[in-house]
Amino acid sequence: MRYEESVMRKHSKKRYIELLDELTDENCKCKYCFLKKFLESLHPEPRVLVQLKCLEKFKWEKSEAEGRDIGWNEAGLIWATEGWAVAFNAVFHEYLSIVQVYRLTKEEMAK
């Protein structure tokens, strides 16, 4: 069985497309979206996609708070070493939206 087939069996194709729509909504305003088609062809696990988008939101918020672009490396390091990845893992569910997962992750970190 091909990897793509196993992902599609584990995660309904409809939900996977919805996730890709949510991920690419800021970048894909036209009928054909290269980013979305690229992600469809890669078929990464939904957990990876959601965590990357949450990390992007985290990077943006942290950069705003510090008044500078902290960059992906620093954001990833903070995400991993300060417990954000653990908090994400505790709240992640594939049927939650990215916004919901990120909000729950922040709430988990506030405990």
C-alpha positions as CSV (number, residue, x, y, z in Angstrom):
1,M,0.0,0.0,0.0
2,R,1.3,3.4,-0.9
3,Y,1.8,6.0,1.8
4,E,-0.8,8.3,0.2
5,E,-3.4,5.6,0.4
6,S,-2.7,4.9,4.0
7,V,-3.1,8.5,4.9
8,M,-6.3,8.8,3.0
9,R,-7.7,5.7,4.7
10,K,-6.7,7.0,8.2
11,H,-8.1,10.4,7.5
12,S,-11.2,11.0,5.4
13,K,-10.4,12.6,2.2
14,K,-13.1,15.2,2.8
15,R,-11.5,16.3,6.2
16,Y,-8.0,16.3,4.6
17,I,-9.2,18.7,1.9
18,E,-10.9,20.9,4.5
19,L,-7.6,21.0,6.4
20,L,-5.7,22.0,3.3
21,D,-8.3,24.7,2.6
22,E,-7.9,26.0,6.1
23,L,-4.1,25.9,5.8
24,T,-3.9,27.7,2.5
25,D,-6.8,30.2,2.8
26,E,-4.5,33.2,3.3
27,N,-2.3,32.3,0.4
28,C,-4.6,30.8,-2.2
29,K,-7.1,33.3,-3.5
30,C,-7.4,31.9,-7.1
31,K,-9.1,28.8,-8.6
32,Y,-5.9,26.8,-8.8
33,C,-3.5,26.9,-5.8
34,F,0.0,25.5,-6.3
35,L,0.5,25.3,-2.5
36,K,-2.6,23.3,-2.0
37,K,-1.9,20.9,-4.9
38,F,1.7,20.5,-3.6
39,L,0.4,19.5,-0.1
40,E,-2.2,17.2,-1.6
41,S,0.6,15.4,-3.5
42,L,2.8,15.1,-0.5
43,H,0.0,13.8,1.8
44,P,1.8,14.7,5.1
45,E,0.0,13.6,8.2
46,P,-2.7,16.1,9.4
47,R,-1.0,16.4,12.8
48,V,2.2,17.7,11.1
49,L,0.3,20.2,9.0
50,V,-1.7,21.5,12.0
51,Q,1.4,21.8,14.2
52,L,3.3,23.7,11.5
53,K,0.4,26.2,11.2
54,C,0.2,26.6,15.0
55,L,4.0,27.2,15.0
56,E,3.5,29.8,12.3
57,K,0.9,31.6,14.5
58,F,3.1,31.3,17.5
59,K,6.1,32.7,15.6
60,W,4.0,35.7,14.5
61,E,2.6,36.4,18.0
62,K,6.0,36.0,19.6
63,S,7.6,38.3,16.9
64,E,4.9,40.9,17.5
65,A,5.4,40.8,21.3
66,E,9.2,41.2,20.9
67,G,9.0,43.8,18.2
68,R,11.1,41.8,15.8
69,D,10.9,38.7,13.6
70,I,12.2,35.9,15.8
71,G,12.6,33.6,12.8
72,W,11.6,30.0,12.3
73,N,14.7,28.6,14.1
74,E,14.1,30.5,17.3
75,A,10.3,29.9,17.2
76,G,10.9,26.2,16.7
77,L,13.4,26.1,19.5
78,I,11.0,27.9,21.9
79,W,8.1,25.7,20.8
80,A,10.0,22.6,21.6
81,T,11.9,23.6,24.7
82,E,9.3,25.6,26.6
83,G,6.6,22.9,26.4
84,W,4.5,24.2,23.5
85,A,4.9,20.9,21.6
86,V,3.8,18.9,24.6
87,A,0.8,21.2,25.1
88,F,-0.1,20.8,21.4
89,N,0.2,17.0,21.7
90,A,-2.2,17.1,24.7
91,V,-4.9,18.9,22.9
92,F,-4.6,17.9,19.3
93,H,-7.5,16.1,17.7
94,E,-7.8,15.8,13.9
95,Y,-11.4,17.0,13.8
96,L,-10.6,20.3,15.5
97,S,-9.8,23.4,13.4
98,I,-6.4,24.9,13.5
99,V,-7.7,27.9,15.3
100,Q,-9.3,25.6,18.0
101,V,-6.1,23.6,18.4
102,Y,-3.9,26.7,18.7
103,R,-6.4,28.2,21.3
104,L,-6.4,25.0,23.3
105,T,-2.6,24.8,23.1
106,K,-2.3,28.3,24.5
107,E,-4.8,27.5,27.3
108,E,-2.9,24.3,28.1
109,M,0.3,26.5,28.4
110,A,-1.4,28.9,30.7
111,K,-2.2,26.2,33.3
